[in-house]
């Protein structure tokens, strides 16, 4: 039975009506809701204790949390089981609503923690969710809370929720480790993580065996994948000088095909890599690439989701275990999911009515088995900015079709930004004139700002000041103005963490970095080379990977001659020939271990004709493998690898200019490894890490310089968005261009990554990226553009005109002051100083309080 109170709805779970009435009085008679993270007044605490005697402060915290929510947030937190779509605008408190829903499930309804799962878009978001839950649930010693170990060994549990500690100790005696192939998971905690982390979890629990991989399989990153693809393209007749460039193109095409779950469809059959006489069918590249993954006992990053979905179809026991763990499933950033991720959701939380999987899925035409669960997804189609990775914002509209009878809740109140900035956000999502498709049709032309999912953003925050517009003659002046303004605010007492510069492409960051250095402004760069992508870090991790799994072909080829040990191209070719020939007396290698380069190296070494360097390498690998089997942790294994191979001395010789920086990075790697007890878990976290997991860039006391994509989900007191020019923001082409097809028939639609790091995209996607950028700001937003870039005249971004003068105030470059009055010539036209005046956005009728 449900009892309604003046502050929200509470489910009665074998509680007498009198007790619920007492709780209603406790909540409704409070003078004010408690502050976030605070405790209830004494009178309310005593009343709640009378309702739930002996159940501690967690019940009190839950009551206070529900009282703090607005009505739509409270609906999310207390809604009964069933599919639920939450459309949440920026700064609308979606994380608070998700935390409240989990807390209500645990405490208000008594749901076991092992039946609750939260999927987030980034590891940072998962960590934030875990921290908030841990803070709400209180000490793990409270008797009413679940406790126990999960699938991550030696993690401290706080309130039944996994909590990342500063260090991890060894597992209890007799407990299996994740790296041993045994899945460690007694299921007494709420699990939060990304789709890819969940896929790895399912594959390591037994799903990998269905694809011929051991449970200690390796996860290949982009660099590992491109190494395989270079060899694949060469084997298909692509010249060496072209194979290197096309490897990145092929990786992008394969990644998108897997994310879109194309299987063996017609699009995949017709697509090619390269052009003209050098064009090769993508299906042939993919077939040989997947064979290389099998031989290396590996999955690539995109396989984690698709293969996990297929494993659930093939393994009823694994599917039953996963569905039990996802009985109450919450998904954040649903608008950025791709078809492969959506297919995994259908396996974890099947729709209530019997239905068949959607065409194109990993198991097209097969029934989706399982017991319907409780699925809550949170989305904002206006913040869908990952189309280049296969994200489909129209899936938000299709959610109602895939899960019939789903409820809909809108979170429209913005708690982050001023009225002026919220008005800008409303301008950017205003539907454009012209014909529209039905939003529910799920078509690419659907207007995401219209229909039943449209949000009317509003806020009770102060009006604030209009956004500033700066116009600079060229990028160096633009960067200097930003650096000076930031330096002045830091001198005035602003915290560095309150400011951020968001760029559309990596190339924009170069002059800005130089300007920040000149102004002595501390900064952290995100969106560039990740810590775990550095050369010396990947070398060290390759030795660790081989210590755990010697079939790891990509790791072997990376370090076979690093440091130099006299194994040149001729020696590598001989190893490859032994790998193809297999063992003596065997027609062909029958397993990955026989085909692998380590086994091939041993066969060559057995002939006593191999170079001395190969014997040294095999001796090092044997020693590392022995240490790993003896129970040595990742830090000890890494130190042994660096010591035995004299890798530090190699860095000093090979990179004399920046050797100290590289050695510092290795020291940081060892420190991080020391916080883990399990090497496989450490390697998984390294390859699954995002930009915000960079231990070098995430230090405190520095402003943030990053791409817009790397800043999604964050908020700052002041935001600077340079480069608001046509061709840069929006990136490439004129507005309104056609969107790139899901999979092309030639590599022309998959250009190699540009130096700027941007992705060509149509205007709708670019508008959403711009929307994400400006909605990160809480108080101050500064937009700027240059009249000349790369010695070419530019045009201002059309987004500036969409905002309009009513919400965007022109200011002198680098200040809050208005620009000087226009100086006109005798003809009455603007003088040279006013060359860019006509680029100011057109007037608008919106007001800050709109």
C-alpha positions, 0 to 999 in steps of 0.5 A, spaced: 500 500 500 502 507 498 501 512 503 501 519 500 504 525 504 505 532 503 512 531 501 512 525 497 510 518 496 513 513 501 512 505 500 509 501 506 513 495 507 510 491 512 509 498 516 503 500 520 499 506 518 500 509 524 507 509 523 507 512 516 502 517 519 507 519 524 513 519 518 508 524 515 508 528 520 515 528 521 516 530 514 510 535 513 511 539 520 519 540 518 520 548 518 525 547 512 529 541 509 535 539 511 542 542 507 545 537 502 549 532 506 546 535 513 542 531 518 535 532 520 533 536 526 533 533 533 525 532 533 525 529 526 530 524 528 526 522 534 520 521 530 523 517 524 527 513 530 520 511 533 517 509 526 523 505 524 527 503 531 534 501 531 535 502 523 540 508 524 541 514 521 541 511 514 533 512 514 534 519 517 538 521 511 533 518 506 527 521 509 531 528 508 533 526 501 526 525 499 524 532 502 529 535 499 527 533 492 522 537 487 516 533 485 519 530 478 525 528 482 521 525 487 517 521 482 523 518 479 525 516 486 519 513 488 516 510 482 514 503 482 517 498 478 517 498 470 520 502 465 521 509 466 524 514 461 526 521 465 528 526 460 532 531 464 535 538 462 542 540 464 543 542 471 536 539 473 539 534 478 539 528 475 544 525 479 541 526 485 534 523 483 538 517 481 541 516 488 535 518 491 532 512 487 537 507 489 537 509 496 529 508 496 530 501 493 535 499 498 532 503 504 524 504 503 523 498 499 528 493 502 531 491 495 537 487 496 543 491 493 545 485 489 539 486 485 541 494 483 545 496 477 547 503 475 550 504 468 553 510 467 557 513 460 564 514 464 568 512 470 568 518 473 560 519 473 560 512 476 565 514 481 561 520 483 554 516 483 558 511 488 561 516 492 554 520 493 551 513 495 556 511 500 555 518 503 548 517 504 548 510 506 553 511 512 558 507 515 559 500 513 558 497 520 551 499 520 547 493 521 541 495 517 546 495 511 548 490 506 556 489 506 560 484 502 565 483 497 564 484 490 567 482 483 573 487 484 578 484 489 579 488 496 575 494 495 572 497 501 565 497 501 561 503 504 554 502 505 553 496 501 556 500 495 562 499 492 567 505 494 574 506 491 579 506 496 586 509 496 589 503 496 587 495 495 590 490 499 590 483 498 584 478 498 582 474 503 586 467 504 583 462 499 579 467 495 580 467 488 583 473 484 579 476 478 586 475 474 585 467 475 579 466 471 575 465 477 569 471 477 569 474 484 562 476 486 558 474 491 553 480 489 552 484 496 553 491 493 550 496 488 554 495 482 556 502 478 560 502 471 560 503 464 557 499 459 564 496 457 566 495 464 559 491 464 561 487 458 568 485 461 565 483 467 560 478 463 565 476 459 570 474 465 564 471 468 564 465 463 562 469 457 569 469 453 569 461 453 564 462 448 568 465 443 575 461 444 578 466 449 580 464 456 577 468 462 584 472 463 583 475 456 586 482 454 582 488 452 586 491 446 586 499 445 586 503 439 593 502 438 593 495 439 588 494 434 591 498 429 597 494 429 593 488 427 590 492 422 596 494 419 598 487 418 591 485 415 592 490 410 599 488 408 596 481 407 591 484 403 596 487 398 595 494 401 602 497 400 606 498 407 606 506 406 598 506 405 597 501 410 599 505 416 594 511 414 589 506 412 589 502 419 586 508 423 581 509 417 579 501 418 579 501 425 574 507 425 569 503 420 570 497 424 568 500 431 562 504 428 560 497 425 560 493 431 557 499 435 551 499 430 551 492 431 551 491 423 553 484 423 553 481 416 548 486 413 548 489 406 552 495 409 557 491 411 558 487 405 558 493 400 563 497 404 570 498 402 577 501 405 581 505 401 579 507 394 581 505 387 585 499 385 587 499 392 580 498 395 579 492 399 572 489 402 571 491 409 568 484 411 575 481 409 578 486 413 574 485 419 574 477 418 582 477 418 582 482 424 577 478 428 582 472 427 587 476 429 584 478 436 582 470 437 590 468 436 592 474 441 586 471 446 583 478 446 577 482 445 577 489 442 574 495 446 568 495 442 567 487 442 566 488 450 559 490 449 557 486 443 560 479 445 557 480 452 550 481 449 552 475 444 554 471 450 547 472 454 544 469 448 548 463 448 549 462 456 542 461 459 546 461 466 550 467 465 543 471 462 539 469 469 545 471 473 546 478 469 538 479 469 538 477 477 543 483 478 540 488 474 533 486 477 533 494 478 537 497 472 538 505 472 542 507 465 544 515 465 546 518 458 541 514 455 541 519 449 548 517 447 547 509 447 549 506 440 544 500 438 549 495 441 548 498 448 541 498 447 541 491 445 545 489 451 539 493 455 534 488 452 537 482 454 538 485 461 531 488 462 527 485 457 520 488 456 514 486 459 510 483 453 513 478 449 517 480 443 523 479 438 529 483 438 530 488 433 533 487 426 540 488 426 541 486 433 546 481 435 541 476 435 536 478 430 529 475 430 531 471 436 526 472 442 528 476 448 528 471 454 528 473 461 523 476 466 521 483 465 525 488 470 525 495 473 528 499 468 530 507 469 533 511 463 535 518 464 536 522 457 537 529 454 536 528 446 539 535 446 546 533 449 547 527 444 554 528 441 557 522 440 554 520 433 561 519 430 561 513 435 555 510 433 550 514 438 543 515 436 539 520 439 533 517 436 533 511 441 530 516 446 524 516 442 524 509 440 524 507 448 517 507 448 516 503 442 521 498 445 519 498 452 511 499 451 507 502 457 514 506 460 512 512 464 515 519 462 518 524 467 521 531 465 526 534 470 526 541 467 528 546 473 535 548 472 539 548 479 546 550 475 546 556 471 543 563 472 536 565 468 540 569 463 544 562 461 538 558 462 535 563 457 541 562 452 540 554 452 532 555 451 534 559 445 539 553 442 534 548 443 528 552 440 525 548 434 527 551 427 522 552 422 520 548 416 517 541 416 518 536 421 518 528 422 514 525 427 519 525 433 516 518 435 518 515 428 525 514 430 527 517 423 534 521 422 530 527 421 526 527 427 526 534 431 528 532 437 526 539 440 519 538 439 514 533 441 512 529 447 520 529 450 521 537 449 523 541 455 521 547 458 527 549 461 527 554 467 530 556 474 529 560 480 537 562 480 538 570 480 538 573 473 546 574 472 549 577 467 549 576 459 554 572 456 560 576 453 562 576 446 569 577 444 572 578 437 579 577 436 583 579 430 587 572 430 587 566 435 594 568 438 590 575 441 584 571 442 588 566 447 592 572 450 585 575 452 582 569 455 589 568 459 589 575 462 582 574 464 583 568 467 589 571 471 585 577 473 580 572 476 585 568 480 588 574 483 581 576 485 580 570 489 577 565 484 579 558 485 582 555 479 577 549 479 571 554 477 574 556 470 574 552 464 576 553 457 572 548 452 575 548 445 572 544 439 578 541 436 585 539 439 588 544 435 585 550 438 589 548 445 596 550 442 596 557 442 591 557 448 597 553 452 602 558 450 598 564 452 597 560 459 604 559 460 606 566 459 600 568 464 603 563 469 596 560 469 596 553 472 592 549 467 590 541 466 589 539 459 584 534 457 582 531 451 589 530 448 594 524 449 592 520 455 596 518 461 595 510 459 596 512 452 604 514 453 609 510 449 613 508 456 606 507 459 604 502 454 611 499 454 611 497 461 604 495 461 605 490 455 610 486 459 605 486 465 600 483 460 605 478 457 606 476 465 599 474 465 597 471 458 603 470 454 598 469 448 598 476 448 600 477 441 600 485 441 604 486 447 609 481 444 610 485 438 610 491 442 616 490 446 620 484 442 625 489 441 624 494 446 629 496 449 633 494 443 636 487 443 638 486 436 631 483 433 631 487 427 626 486 421 629 479 419 628 476 426 621 478 426 619 475 420 622 469 422 618 469 428 612 470 424 614 464 419 614 459 425 608 462 428 605 460 421 608 453 421 606 451 428 610 445 432 614 440 428 609 434 426 603 438 426 600 440 420 597 447 422 597 450 429 590 448 432 590 453 438 592 461 440 598 458 444 601 454 438 600 460 433 602 466 438 609 469 437 611 467 444 610 460 442 613 461 435 619 464 439 620 458 443 620 453 437 625 458 434 630 458 440 629 450 440 633 450 434 639 453 437 640 458 431 636 464 434 639 471 436 642 472 443 637 477 444 631 472 443 633 468 449 634 474 453 627 476 452 624 469 453 628 469 459 625 475 462 618 473 460 619 466 464 621 470 470 615 475 470 610 469 468 613 465 474 612 471 479 605 472 477 604 465 478 607 466 485 602 471 487 606 478 486 602 484 485 602 489 479 607 493 482 612 488 483 611 485 476 612 492 473 618 493 477 621 487 476 620 488 468 623 495 468 629 492 472 630 486 468 630 489 461 634 495 464 628 500 461 629 506 465 636 506 462 634 505 455 629 511 456 635 515 458 639 513 452 633 514 447 630 520 450 635 524 453 631 531 452 625 528 456 627 522 460 625 525 466 618 526 464 618 519 462 621 517 468 616 521 472 610 517 469 613 510 470 614 512 477 606 514 477 604 508 474 608 504 479 604 508 485 597 507 481 599 499 481 601 499 488 593 500 490 591 494 486 592 487 488 590 484 482 594 485 475 588 483 471 583 488 474 589 493 474 590 492 466 582 492 465 582 499 469 587 502 465 584 500 458 577 502 460 580 509 463 577 515 460 580 522 460 578 524 467 582 518 470 588 521 468 592 521 474 597 527 471 591 532 468 586 531 474 590 535 479 587 540 483 589 547 483 589 548 475 584 550 470 581 546 465 583 546 458 579 541 454 575 539 448 567 540 449 566 532 449 571 531 455 567 536 459 560 533 458 557 532 465 561 537 468 560 544 471 564 550 472 563 557 475 566 560 468 566 558 461 570 560 455 568 558 448 573 560 443 573 559 436 565 560 435 566 561 427 563 557 421 567 551 419 570 550 426 564 551 431 560 548 427 565 544 425 566 543 417 561 545 412 555 549 412 549 548 416 544 544 414 548 539 411 546 531 410 549 527 416 554 522 415 551 515 413 551 509 418 556 506 414 560 508 407 561 504 401 568 507 401 573 510 406 572 517 403 566 517 409 572 515 414 577 520 413 583 519 417 583 523 424 585 531 422 590 534 426 585 538 430 582 531 432 575 533 430 570 529 427 566 532 421 558 532 422 552 536 420 549 542 423 544 538 428 550 534 431 554 541 432 549 545 435 548 539 440 555 540 442 555 547 442 549 546 447 553 542 451 559 547 452 554 553 454 550 549 459 557 547 463 557 555 465 554 557 472 555 564 472 559 567 467 559 565 459 564 568 454 564 566 447 569 569 442 571 568 435 577 571 430 576 575 424 582 571 421 584 564 422 590 560 418 590 567 414 583 566 412 577 571 413 572 567 417 565 568 418 562 568 425 558 562 428 551 561 426 549 559 433 551 566 435 546 569 431 541 564 434 542 567 441 541 574 439 543 581 442 538 580 448 542 575 451 549 576 448 553 582 450 559 585 445 565 586 450 572 589 449 577 583 447 579 581 454 574 585 458 567 586 461 567 593 458 563 595 452 567 596 445 569 603 443 564 606 438 564 605 431 569 609 427 566 611 420 569 613 414 567 619 410 563 614 406 559 613 412 561 605 412 565 602 418 573 604 418 578 599 419 577 598 426 570 596 425 572 590 420 568 585 424 563 589 427 558 587 422 559 580 424 556 581 431 550 576 432 543 579 429 538 582 434 534 577 438 527 578 442 529 574 448 531 577 455 535 574 460 529 572 464 526 568 458 
